[in-house]
Structure formats: structure tokens, C-alpha cells
Amino acid sequence: MKADHRFYKEHGLYDFPQKKRGTALKMYLVGSLMSSPKLRAKMGNKINEGMIAPYKKVLEQH
């Protein structure tokens, strides 16, 4: 995710500004936590499942 963020930021591909400081701080906190190999190993595949969960709900409704 960090590499994606860096790429999008360098190439100006973000289509929205993050102006809410609280939300931005939360995202930096999550990013720093996810940079820990121990924490990532502990979380396993749950991160990916959490990211696609909203899309699964939409697909199941149709």
C-alpha cells in the first residue's frame, strides 16, 4: 500500500484531497502499524478480506 500511495502521489493521480486531519492521522497510524512485519503476519489475510467486504455485500445484493 505504501508503494501505491507513493506512486499515486508522485504522479498526481489522487482524485480527492484528504482535508480531514483526523482521518489523515488515522490513515498514517494504520500505515505505520502495517509496516510492522510481526503485525502483518499476525493479521494474515484478514486485511484483504476487510478491504473487499463492502464489495462482496454489493455483489451479493445483485
mmJSON file of the N, C-alpha and C atoms, coordinates in Angstrom:
{"data_MODEL":{"atom_site":{
"group_PDB":["ATOM","ATOM","ATOM","ATOM","ATOM","ATOM","ATOM","ATOM","ATOM","ATOM","ATOM","ATOM","ATOM","ATOM","ATOM","ATOM","ATOM","ATOM","ATOM","ATOM","ATOM","ATOM","ATOM","ATOM","ATOM","ATOM","ATOM","ATOM","ATOM","ATOM","ATOM","ATOM","ATOM","ATOM","ATOM","ATOM","ATOM","ATOM","ATOM","ATOM","ATOM","ATOM","ATOM","ATOM","ATOM","ATOM","ATOM","ATOM","ATOM","ATOM","ATOM","ATOM","ATOM","ATOM","ATOM","ATOM","ATOM","ATOM","ATOM","ATOM","ATOM","ATOM","ATOM","ATOM","ATOM","ATOM","ATOM","ATOM","ATOM","ATOM","ATOM","ATOM","ATOM","ATOM","ATOM","ATOM","ATOM","ATOM","ATOM","ATOM","ATOM","ATOM","ATOM","ATOM","ATOM","ATOM","ATOM","ATOM","ATOM","ATOM","ATOM","ATOM","ATOM","ATOM","ATOM","ATOM","ATOM","ATOM","ATOM","ATOM","ATOM","ATOM","ATOM","ATOM","ATOM","ATOM","ATOM","ATOM","ATOM","ATOM","ATOM","ATOM","ATOM","ATOM","ATOM","ATOM","ATOM","ATOM","ATOM","ATOM","ATOM","ATOM","ATOM","ATOM","ATOM","ATOM","ATOM","ATOM","ATOM","ATOM","ATOM","ATOM","ATOM","ATOM","ATOM","ATOM","ATOM","ATOM","ATOM","ATOM","ATOM","ATOM","ATOM","ATOM","ATOM","ATOM","ATOM","ATOM","ATOM","ATOM","ATOM","ATOM","ATOM","ATOM","ATOM","ATOM","ATOM","ATOM","ATOM","ATOM","ATOM","ATOM","ATOM","ATOM","ATOM","ATOM","ATOM","ATOM","ATOM","ATOM","ATOM","ATOM","ATOM","ATOM","ATOM","ATOM","ATOM","ATOM","ATOM","ATOM","ATOM","ATOM","ATOM","ATOM","ATOM","ATOM"],
"id":[1,2,3,4,5,6,7,8,9,10,11,12,13,14,15,16,17,18,19,20,21,22,23,24,25,26,27,28,29,30,31,32,33,34,35,36,37,38,39,40,41,42,43,44,45,46,47,48,49,50,51,52,53,54,55,56,57,58,59,60,61,62,63,64,65,66,67,68,69,70,71,72,73,74,75,76,77,78,79,80,81,82,83,84,85,86,87,88,89,90,91,92,93,94,95,96,97,98,99,100,101,102,103,104,105,106,107,108,109,110,111,112,113,114,115,116,117,118,119,120,121,122,123,124,125,126,127,128,129,130,131,132,133,134,135,136,137,138,139,140,141,142,143,144,145,146,147,148,149,150,151,152,153,154,155,156,157,158,159,160,161,162,163,164,165,166,167,168,169,170,171,172,173,174,175,176,177,178,179,180,181,182,183,184,185,186],
"type_symbol":["N","C","C","N","C","C","N","C","C","N","C","C","N","C","C","N","C","C","N","C","C","N","C","C","N","C","C","N","C","C","N","C","C","N","C","C","N","C","C","N","C","C","N","C","C","N","C","C","N","C","C","N","C","C","N","C","C","N","C","C","N","C","C","N","C","C","N","C","C","N","C","C","N","C","C","N","C","C","N","C","C","N","C","C","N","C","C","N","C","C","N","C","C","N","C","C","N","C","C","N","C","C","N","C","C","N","C","C","N","C","C","N","C","C","N","C","C","N","C","C","N","C","C","N","C","C","N","C","C","N","C","C","N","C","C","N","C","C","N","C","C","N","C","C","N","C","C","N","C","C","N","C","C","N","C","C","N","C","C","N","C","C","N","C","C","N","C","C","N","C","C","N","C","C","N","C","C","N","C","C","N","C","C","N","C","C"],
"label_atom_id":["N","CA","C","N","CA","C","N","CA","C","N","CA","C","N","CA","C","N","CA","C","N","CA","C","N","CA","C","N","CA","C","N","CA","C","N","CA","C","N","CA","C","N","CA","C","N","CA","C","N","CA","C","N","CA","C","N","CA","C","N","CA","C","N","CA","C","N","CA","C","N","CA","C","N","CA","C","N","CA","C","N","CA","C","N","CA","C","N","CA","C","N","CA","C","N","CA","C","N","CA","C","N","CA","C","N","CA","C","N","CA","C","N","CA","C","N","CA","C","N","CA","C","N","CA","C","N","CA","C","N","CA","C","N","CA","C","N","CA","C","N","CA","C","N","CA","C","N","CA","C","N","CA","C","N","CA","C","N","CA","C","N","CA","C","N","CA","C","N","CA","C","N","CA","C","N","CA","C","N","CA","C","N","CA","C","N","CA","C","N","CA","C","N","CA","C","N","CA","C","N","CA","C","N","CA","C","N","CA","C","N","CA","C","N","CA","C"],
"label_alt_id":[null,null,null,null,null,null,null,null,null,null,null,null,null,null,null,null,null,null,null,null,null,null,null,null,null,null,null,null,null,null,null,null,null,null,null,null,null,null,null,null,null,null,null,null,null,null,null,null,null,null,null,null,null,null,null,null,null,null,null,null,null,null,null,null,null,null,null,null,null,null,null,null,null,null,null,null,null,null,null,null,null,null,null,null,null,null,null,null,null,null,null,null,null,null,null,null,null,null,null,null,null,null,null,null,null,null,null,null,null,null,null,null,null,null,null,null,null,null,null,null,null,null,null,null,null,null,null,null,null,null,null,null,null,null,null,null,null,null,null,null,null,null,null,null,null,null,null,null,null,null,null,null,null,null,null,null,null,null,null,null,null,null,null,null,null,null,null,null,null,null,null,null,null,null,null,null,null,null,null,null,null,null,null,null,null,null],
"label_comp_id":["MET","MET","MET","LYS","LYS","LYS","ALA","ALA","ALA","ASP","ASP","ASP","HIS","HIS","HIS","ARG","ARG","ARG","PHE","PHE","PHE","TYR","TYR","TYR","LYS","LYS","LYS","GLU","GLU","GLU","HIS","HIS","HIS","GLY","GLY","GLY","LEU","LEU","LEU","TYR","TYR","TYR","ASP","ASP","ASP","PHE","PHE","PHE","PRO","PRO","PRO","GLN","GLN","GLN","LYS","LYS","LYS","LYS","LYS","LYS","ARG","ARG","ARG","GLY","GLY","GLY","THR","THR","THR","ALA","ALA","ALA","LEU","LEU","LEU","LYS","LYS","LYS","MET","MET","MET","TYR","TYR","TYR","LEU","LEU","LEU","VAL","VAL","VAL","GLY","GLY","GLY","SER","SER","SER","LEU","LEU","LEU","MET","MET","MET","SER","SER","SER","SER","SER","SER","PRO","PRO","PRO","LYS","LYS","LYS","LEU","LEU","LEU","ARG","ARG","ARG","ALA","ALA","ALA","LYS","LYS","LYS","MET","MET","MET","GLY","GLY","GLY","ASN","ASN","ASN","LYS","LYS","LYS","ILE","ILE","ILE","ASN","ASN","ASN","GLU","GLU","GLU","GLY","GLY","GLY","MET","MET","MET","ILE","ILE","ILE","ALA","ALA","ALA","PRO","PRO","PRO","TYR","TYR","TYR","LYS","LYS","LYS","LYS","LYS","LYS","VAL","VAL","VAL","LEU","LEU","LEU","GLU","GLU","GLU","GLN","GLN","GLN","HIS","HIS","HIS"],
"label_asym_id":["A","A","A","A","A","A","A","A","A","A","A","A","A","A","A","A","A","A","A","A","A","A","A","A","A","A","A","A","A","A","A","A","A","A","A","A","A","A","A","A","A","A","A","A","A","A","A","A","A","A","A","A","A","A","A","A","A","A","A","A","A","A","A","A","A","A","A","A","A","A","A","A","A","A","A","A","A","A","A","A","A","A","A","A","A","A","A","A","A","A","A","A","A","A","A","A","A","A","A","A","A","A","A","A","A","A","A","A","A","A","A","A","A","A","A","A","A","A","A","A","A","A","A","A","A","A","A","A","A","A","A","A","A","A","A","A","A","A","A","A","A","A","A","A","A","A","A","A","A","A","A","A","A","A","A","A","A","A","A","A","A","A","A","A","A","A","A","A","A","A","A","A","A","A","A","A","A","A","A","A","A","A","A","A","A","A"],
"label_entity_id":["1","1","1","1","1","1","1","1","1","1","1","1","1","1","1","1","1","1","1","1","1","1","1","1","1","1","1","1","1","1","1","1","1","1","1","1","1","1","1","1","1","1","1","1","1","1","1","1","1","1","1","1","1","1","1","1","1","1","1","1","1","1","1","1","1","1","1","1","1","1","1","1","1","1","1","1","1","1","1","1","1","1","1","1","1","1","1","1","1","1","1","1","1","1","1","1","1","1","1","1","1","1","1","1","1","1","1","1","1","1","1","1","1","1","1","1","1","1","1","1","1","1","1","1","1","1","1","1","1","1","1","1","1","1","1","1","1","1","1","1","1","1","1","1","1","1","1","1","1","1","1","1","1","1","1","1","1","1","1","1","1","1","1","1","1","1","1","1","1","1","1","1","1","1","1","1","1","1","1","1","1","1","1","1","1","1"],
"label_seq_id":[1,1,1,2,2,2,3,3,3,4,4,4,5,5,5,6,6,6,7,7,7,8,8,8,9,9,9,10,10,10,11,11,11,12,12,12,13,13,13,14,14,14,15,15,15,16,16,16,17,17,17,18,18,18,19,19,19,20,20,20,21,21,21,22,22,22,23,23,23,24,24,24,25,25,25,26,26,26,27,27,27,28,28,28,29,29,29,30,30,30,31,31,31,32,32,32,33,33,33,34,34,34,35,35,35,36,36,36,37,37,37,38,38,38,39,39,39,40,40,40,41,41,41,42,42,42,43,43,43,44,44,44,45,45,45,46,46,46,47,47,47,48,48,48,49,49,49,50,50,50,51,51,51,52,52,52,53,53,53,54,54,54,55,55,55,56,56,56,57,57,57,58,58,58,59,59,59,60,60,60,61,61,61,62,62,62],
"pdbx_PDB_ins_code":[null,null,null,null,null,null,null,null,null,null,null,null,null,null,null,null,null,null,null,null,null,null,null,null,null,null,null,null,null,null,null,null,null,null,null,null,null,null,null,null,null,null,null,null,null,null,null,null,null,null,null,null,null,null,null,null,null,null,null,null,null,null,null,null,null,null,null,null,null,null,null,null,null,null,null,null,null,null,null,null,null,null,null,null,null,null,null,null,null,null,null,null,null,null,null,null,null,null,null,null,null,null,null,null,null,null,null,null,null,null,null,null,null,null,null,null,null,null,null,null,null,null,null,null,null,null,null,null,null,null,null,null,null,null,null,null,null,null,null,null,null,null,null,null,null,null,null,null,null,null,null,null,null,null,null,null,null,null,null,null,null,null,null,null,null,null,null,null,null,null,null,null,null,null,null,null,null,null,null,null,null,null,null,null,null,null],
"Cartn_x":[0.809,0.0,0.856,1.98,2.841,3.376,3.743,4.265,3.178,1.944,0.83,0.64,0.643,0.472,1.554,2.789,3.912,3.745,3.371,3.2,2.101,0.935,-0.181,0.165,0.855,1.209,2.207,3.225,4.234,3.659,2.667,2.097,0.811,0.436,-0.743,-2.041,-2.16,-3.329,-4.431,-4.228,-5.306,-6.422,-7.661,-8.777,-9.547,-8.999,-9.648,-8.57,-8.771,-7.84,-8.337,-7.437,-7.807,-7.613,-8.683,-8.581,-8.967,-9.552,-9.931,-8.695,-8.209,-6.967,-7.077,-8.22,-8.412,-8.326,-8.971,-8.941,-7.534,-6.853,-5.481,-4.566,-4.708,-3.884,-4.161,-5.43,-5.773,-5.121,-5.118,-4.53,-3.012,-2.36,-0.929,-0.653,-1.509,-1.35,-1.491,-2.518,-2.714,-1.528,-1.059,0.087,1.327,1.566,2.755,2.603,1.391,1.167,1.369,0.918,1.012,2.438,3.323,4.711,5.464,4.844,5.458,5.247,6.322,6.174,5.478,5.733,5.096,3.584,3.155,1.73,1.062,1.717,1.163,1.013,2.015,1.957,0.811,0.598,-0.473,-1.849,-1.97,-3.249,-3.569,-2.535,-2.735,-3.55,-4.519,-5.318,-6.538,-6.71,-7.88,-7.917,-6.764,-6.703,-7.39,-7.018,-7.626,-9.119,-9.523,-10.941,-11.711,-11.121,-11.771,-11.907,-10.929,-10.966,-12.024,-12.254,-13.224,-14.618,-14.788,-16.089,-17.218,-17.036,-18.134,-18.527,-17.559,-17.844,-18.593,-18.265,-18.979,-20.454,-20.74,-22.133,-22.887,-22.273,-22.925,-23.167,-22.177,-22.315,-23.375,-23.489,-24.485,-25.909,-26.059,-27.386,-27.892,-27.013,-27.437,-27.522],
"Cartn_y":[-1.194,0.0,1.264,1.194,2.378,2.696,1.65,1.872,2.466,1.998,2.555,4.029,4.339,5.732,6.617,6.149,6.925,7.163,6.107,6.228,7.23,7.081,7.986,9.427,9.605,10.96,11.592,10.821,11.353,11.69,10.942,11.142,11.963,12.484,13.339,12.636,11.374,10.601,10.543,11.173,11.209,12.097,11.624,12.418,13.087,13.031,13.687,14.162,15.31,15.745,15.251,14.847,14.431,15.624,16.344,17.572,17.384,16.249,15.987,15.494,16.299,15.963,14.686,14.481,13.274,12.027,12.052,10.906,10.686,11.757,11.637,11.041,11.475,10.939,9.455,9.066,7.645,6.815,7.338,6.598,6.463,7.508,7.411,6.398,6.368,5.411,3.987,3.744,2.414,2.047,2.983,2.725,2.363,3.064,2.753,1.409,1.085,-0.224,-1.35,-1.127,-2.165,-2.347,-1.422,-1.579,-2.56,-2.964,-3.927,-5.346,-6.063,-7.433,-8.37,-8.183,-9.041,-8.849,-7.597,-7.317,-7.823,-7.642,-8.139,-9.644,-10.336,-11.796,-12.229,-11.484,-11.811,-11.588,-10.536,-10.217,-11.199,-11.672,-12.633,-12.061,-12.817,-12.451,-11.611,-11.311,-10.563,-9.15,-8.608,-7.259,-7.25,-8.2,-8.276,-8.536,-9.424,-9.726,-8.482,-7.697,-6.469,-5.435,-5.39,-4.413,-4.763,-6.055,-6.438,-6.713,-6.687,-6.981,-6.09,-4.769,-3.944,-4.318,-4.714,-5.084,-6.412,-7.322,-8.597,-8.372,-7.452,-7.157,-6.646,-5.764,-5.203,-6.297,-7.155,-8.221,-9.239,-9.494,-10.449,-9.902,-8.599,-7.978,-8.037,-8.156,-8.145,-9.526],
"Cartn_z":[0.0,0.0,0.0,0.688,0.724,-0.662,-1.409,-2.758,-3.645,-3.492,-4.264,-3.935,-2.641,-2.201,-2.797,-2.721,-3.245,-4.748,-5.485,-6.931,-7.269,-6.636,-6.92,-6.561,-5.435,-5.012,-5.984,-6.4,-7.313,-8.681,-9.124,-10.451,-10.443,-9.273,-9.175,-9.556,-9.189,-9.592,-8.549,-7.416,-6.429,-6.954,-6.83,-7.321,-6.187,-4.995,-3.876,-2.904,-2.309,-1.261,0.097,0.945,2.299,3.209,3.454,4.23,5.685,6.008,7.394,8.143,9.034,9.725,10.541,11.192,11.992,11.145,9.984,9.083,8.549,8.202,7.695,8.758,10.0,11.081,11.298,11.221,11.371,10.274,9.062,7.948,8.114,8.623,8.885,9.995,11.007,12.091,11.569,10.773,10.198,9.313,8.535,7.669,8.457,9.55,10.356,11.049,11.494,12.106,11.097,9.876,8.859,8.337,8.66,8.219,9.122,10.219,11.123,10.592,10.27,9.754,10.742,12.038,13.04,13.045,12.981,12.994,11.72,10.589,9.324,9.343,9.89,9.966,10.879,11.946,12.886,12.252,11.47,10.834,9.708,9.039,7.968,6.825,6.374,5.211,5.583,6.86,7.308,6.732,6.432,5.864,4.504,3.667,2.336,2.424,3.319,3.498,3.922,4.813,5.27,4.167,3.274,2.19,1.145,0.92,-0.117,0.439,1.754,2.369,1.838,1.712,1.194,-0.236,-1.027,-2.413,-2.481,-1.577,-1.529,-1.231,-0.319,0.029,-1.191,-1.942,-3.132,-4.164,-4.372,-5.355,-4.946,-3.657,-3.175,-3.333,-3.294,-3.421,-4.842,-5.813,-7.218,-7.778],
"occupancy":[1.0,1.0,1.0,1.0,1.0,1.0,1.0,1.0,1.0,1.0,1.0,1.0,1.0,1.0,1.0,1.0,1.0,1.0,1.0,1.0,1.0,1.0,1.0,1.0,1.0,1.0,1.0,1.0,1.0,1.0,1.0,1.0,1.0,1.0,1.0,1.0,1.0,1.0,1.0,1.0,1.0,1.0,1.0,1.0,1.0,1.0,1.0,1.0,1.0,1.0,1.0,1.0,1.0,1.0,1.0,1.0,1.0,1.0,1.0,1.0,1.0,1.0,1.0,1.0,1.0,1.0,1.0,1.0,1.0,1.0,1.0,1.0,1.0,1.0,1.0,1.0,1.0,1.0,1.0,1.0,1.0,1.0,1.0,1.0,1.0,1.0,1.0,1.0,1.0,1.0,1.0,1.0,1.0,1.0,1.0,1.0,1.0,1.0,1.0,1.0,1.0,1.0,1.0,1.0,1.0,1.0,1.0,1.0,1.0,1.0,1.0,1.0,1.0,1.0,1.0,1.0,1.0,1.0,1.0,1.0,1.0,1.0,1.0,1.0,1.0,1.0,1.0,1.0,1.0,1.0,1.0,1.0,1.0,1.0,1.0,1.0,1.0,1.0,1.0,1.0,1.0,1.0,1.0,1.0,1.0,1.0,1.0,1.0,1.0,1.0,1.0,1.0,1.0,1.0,1.0,1.0,1.0,1.0,1.0,1.0,1.0,1.0,1.0,1.0,1.0,1.0,1.0,1.0,1.0,1.0,1.0,1.0,1.0,1.0,1.0,1.0,1.0,1.0,1.0,1.0,1.0,1.0,1.0,1.0,1.0,1.0],
"B_iso_or_equiv":[0.0,0.0,0.0,0.0,0.0,0.0,0.0,0.0,0.0,0.0,0.0,0.0,0.0,0.0,0.0,0.0,0.0,0.0,0.0,0.0,0.0,0.0,0.0,0.0,0.0,0.0,0.0,0.0,0.0,0.0,0.0,0.0,0.0,0.0,0.0,0.0,0.0,0.0,0.0,0.0,0.0,0.0,0.0,0.0,0.0,0.0,0.0,0.0,0.0,0.0,0.0,0.0,0.0,0.0,0.0,0.0,0.0,0.0,0.0,0.0,0.0,0.0,0.0,0.0,0.0,0.0,0.0,0.0,0.0,0.0,0.0,0.0,0.0,0.0,0.0,0.0,0.0,0.0,0.0,0.0,0.0,0.0,0.0,0.0,0.0,0.0,0.0,0.0,0.0,0.0,0.0,0.0,0.0,0.0,0.0,0.0,0.0,0.0,0.0,0.0,0.0,0.0,0.0,0.0,0.0,0.0,0.0,0.0,0.0,0.0,0.0,0.0,0.0,0.0,0.0,0.0,0.0,0.0,0.0,0.0,0.0,0.0,0.0,0.0,0.0,0.0,0.0,0.0,0.0,0.0,0.0,0.0,0.0,0.0,0.0,0.0,0.0,0.0,0.0,0.0,0.0,0.0,0.0,0.0,0.0,0.0,0.0,0.0,0.0,0.0,0.0,0.0,0.0,0.0,0.0,0.0,0.0,0.0,0.0,0.0,0.0,0.0,0.0,0.0,0.0,0.0,0.0,0.0,0.0,0.0,0.0,0.0,0.0,0.0,0.0,0.0,0.0,0.0,0.0,0.0,0.0,0.0,0.0,0.0,0.0,0.0],
"pdbx_formal_charge":[null,null,null,null,null,null,null,null,null,null,null,null,null,null,null,null,null,null,null,null,null,null,null,null,null,null,null,null,null,null,null,null,null,null,null,null,null,null,null,null,null,null,null,null,null,null,null,null,null,null,null,null,null,null,null,null,null,null,null,null,null,null,null,null,null,null,null,null,null,null,null,null,null,null,null,null,null,null,null,null,null,null,null,null,null,null,null,null,null,null,null,null,null,null,null,null,null,null,null,null,null,null,null,null,null,null,null,null,null,null,null,null,null,null,null,null,null,null,null,null,null,null,null,null,null,null,null,null,null,null,null,null,null,null,null,null,null,null,null,null,null,null,null,null,null,null,null,null,null,null,null,null,null,null,null,null,null,null,null,null,null,null,null,null,null,null,null,null,null,null,null,null,null,null,null,null,null,null,null,null,null,null,null,null,null,null],
"auth_seq_id":[1,1,1,2,2,2,3,3,3,4,4,4,5,5,5,6,6,6,7,7,7,8,8,8,9,9,9,10,10,10,11,11,11,12,12,12,13,13,13,14,14,14,15,15,15,16,16,16,17,17,17,18,18,18,19,19,19,20,20,20,21,21,21,22,22,22,23,23,23,24,24,24,25,25,25,26,26,26,27,27,27,28,28,28,29,29,29,30,30,30,31,31,31,32,32,32,33,33,33,34,34,34,35,35,35,36,36,36,37,37,37,38,38,38,39,39,39,40,40,40,41,41,41,42,42,42,43,43,43,44,44,44,45,45,45,46,46,46,47,47,47,48,48,48,49,49,49,50,50,50,51,51,51,52,52,52,53,53,53,54,54,54,55,55,55,56,56,56,57,57,57,58,58,58,59,59,59,60,60,60,61,61,61,62,62,62],
"auth_comp_id":["MET","MET","MET","LYS","LYS","LYS","ALA","ALA","ALA","ASP","ASP","ASP","HIS","HIS","HIS","ARG","ARG","ARG","PHE","PHE","PHE","TYR","TYR","TYR","LYS","LYS","LYS","GLU","GLU","GLU","HIS","HIS","HIS","GLY","GLY","GLY","LEU","LEU","LEU","TYR","TYR","TYR","ASP","ASP","ASP","PHE","PHE","PHE","PRO","PRO","PRO","GLN","GLN","GLN","LYS","LYS","LYS","LYS","LYS","LYS","ARG","ARG","ARG","GLY","GLY","GLY","THR","THR","THR","ALA","ALA","ALA","LEU","LEU","LEU","LYS","LYS","LYS","MET","MET","MET","TYR","TYR","TYR","LEU","LEU","LEU","VAL","VAL","VAL","GLY","GLY","GLY","SER","SER","SER","LEU","LEU","LEU","MET","MET","MET","SER","SER","SER","SER","SER","SER","PRO","PRO","PRO","LYS","LYS","LYS","LEU","LEU","LEU","ARG","ARG","ARG","ALA","ALA","ALA","LYS","LYS","LYS","MET","MET","MET","GLY","GLY","GLY","ASN","ASN","ASN","LYS","LYS","LYS","ILE","ILE","ILE","ASN","ASN","ASN","GLU","GLU","GLU","GLY","GLY","GLY","MET","MET","MET","ILE","ILE","ILE","ALA","ALA","ALA","PRO","PRO","PRO","TYR","TYR","TYR","LYS","LYS","LYS","LYS","LYS","LYS","VAL","VAL","VAL","LEU","LEU","LEU","GLU","GLU","GLU","GLN","GLN","GLN","HIS","HIS","HIS"],
"auth_asym_id":["A","A","A","A","A","A","A","A","A","A","A","A","A","A","A","A","A","A","A","A","A","A","A","A","A","A","A","A","A","A","A","A","A","A","A","A","A","A","A","A","A","A","A","A","A","A","A","A","A","A","A","A","A","A","A","A","A","A","A","A","A","A","A","A","A","A","A","A","A","A","A","A","A","A","A","A","A","A","A","A","A","A","A","A","A","A","A","A","A","A","A","A","A","A","A","A","A","A","A","A","A","A","A","A","A","A","A","A","A","A","A","A","A","A","A","A","A","A","A","A","A","A","A","A","A","A","A","A","A","A","A","A","A","A","A","A","A","A","A","A","A","A","A","A","A","A","A","A","A","A","A","A","A","A","A","A","A","A","A","A","A","A","A","A","A","A","A","A","A","A","A","A","A","A","A","A","A","A","A","A","A","A","A","A","A","A"],
"auth_atom_id":["N","CA","C","N","CA","C","N","CA","C","N","CA","C","N","CA","C","N","CA","C","N","CA","C","N","CA","C","N","CA","C","N","CA","C","N","CA","C","N","CA","C","N","CA","C","N","CA","C","N","CA","C","N","CA","C","N","CA","C","N","CA","C","N","CA","C","N","CA","C","N","CA","C","N","CA","C","N","CA","C","N","CA","C","N","CA","C","N","CA","C","N","CA","C","N","CA","C","N","CA","C","N","CA","C","N","CA","C","N","CA","C","N","CA","C","N","CA","C","N","CA","C","N","CA","C","N","CA","C","N","CA","C","N","CA","C","N","CA","C","N","CA","C","N","CA","C","N","CA","C","N","CA","C","N","CA","C","N","CA","C","N","CA","C","N","CA","C","N","CA","C","N","CA","C","N","CA","C","N","CA","C","N","CA","C","N","CA","C","N","CA","C","N","CA","C","N","CA","C","N","CA","C","N","CA","C","N","CA","C","N","CA","C","N","CA","C"],
"pdbx_PDB_model_num":[1,1,1,1,1,1,1,1,1,1,1,1,1,1,1,1,1,1,1,1,1,1,1,1,1,1,1,1,1,1,1,1,1,1,1,1,1,1,1,1,1,1,1,1,1,1,1,1,1,1,1,1,1,1,1,1,1,1,1,1,1,1,1,1,1,1,1,1,1,1,1,1,1,1,1,1,1,1,1,1,1,1,1,1,1,1,1,1,1,1,1,1,1,1,1,1,1,1,1,1,1,1,1,1,1,1,1,1,1,1,1,1,1,1,1,1,1,1,1,1,1,1,1,1,1,1,1,1,1,1,1,1,1,1,1,1,1,1,1,1,1,1,1,1,1,1,1,1,1,1,1,1,1,1,1,1,1,1,1,1,1,1,1,1,1,1,1,1,1,1,1,1,1,1,1,1,1,1,1,1,1,1,1,1,1,1]
}}}
